[in-house]
Each structure stands twice: as C-alpha cells, then as structure tokens.
Amino acid sequence: MPGAKLRGRIMPAWKRSHAKAPEPKDREVGQLIRAQRLVCRMSQTELANALGVTFQQVQKYEKGVNRVGAGRLAKIADTLGVPISFFFEGAPGPKTAAGNVNEALGLIRTAGSLRLVRAFENMPTDARGHFLALVEILANPGPARKRGGAQRSKR
C-alpha cells in the first residue's frame, strides 16, 4: 500500500502492516469453514446462531476478513462435525486421499457447483453417464463446436 493516504496525509508504515491483519492461512481456514458448512447443508445464519454471532460475522470468517479465535474455531468444528485439525491439515488420512478430498472441497466453493453435485447425486444411474458426457463436451469445446458445428458421438 505505498502511498496510502489518511485524510490527505501519508499513512504511517505501522498502520499499513497491522499485526492483527488476516494472513493467507486465515483465508484458507475461512474457505474450509465455508466448504464444510455447504457440505453440511447449513446456512450462514444457522451456523451464526449456533455460534452466538451474526451471519455477517460468519461471512467475514469465511472470506478471511476477520480471524477466527481458537475457542470460536473449536465451536465451529464441533458444529460442523469435524476435528479442529481439519482446518489446518485438511482432511485426515493418507496424503493422496486427503489431497483428493481437499481438492473436492475446493470445487464446491460456489453455490452453483454444490447444486450441480447434489442434482447429479439424485439423477437416475443411467442418466448420469449422458449428463457427464454433455458437461464434458460443454467444458472442452472441440474445433467443430467452436465453429458452431455439431459434434456426434461414435457409439
């Protein structure tokens, strides 16, 4: 923040690098709180009520704007049904499996992707393959699709 001004004056360096400012790990913990809350199908308001804070405070935790204290993090972990270590190590278990779970949690950060996963889960088994093929075609358009032509499956 070089050149940051405070009412026409340059802000002192000690105010620009505040000791209590959130760190990257605070944002990561917030993202994990959000992902686990969505997995539990819990709203920000429901989590806030369980913690005794406002939903705006939960938003700040999830965005990493405010740090989460140790006691509050313990209560969040208990409410969401995970150990506190989940927020620091990710999913427990062998690193490959834990990496896959953490990657999956990263994919459900938005409400749209979580809705898509839930809809896929509720589809008839025979429709899942067709739906997956359609999504893959839309996600990775080939040259024919980019030109506006139709692609046909060779089955």
Secondary structure, 3 states (H helix, E strand, C coil): CCCCEECCEECCHHHHCCCCCCCHHHHHHHHHHHHHHHHCCCCHHHHHHHHCCCHHHHHHHHHCCCCCCHHHHHHHHHHHCCCCCHHHHCCCCCHHHHHHHHHHHHHCCCHHHHHHHHHHHHCCHHHHHHHHHHHHHHHCCCHHHHCCCCCCCCC
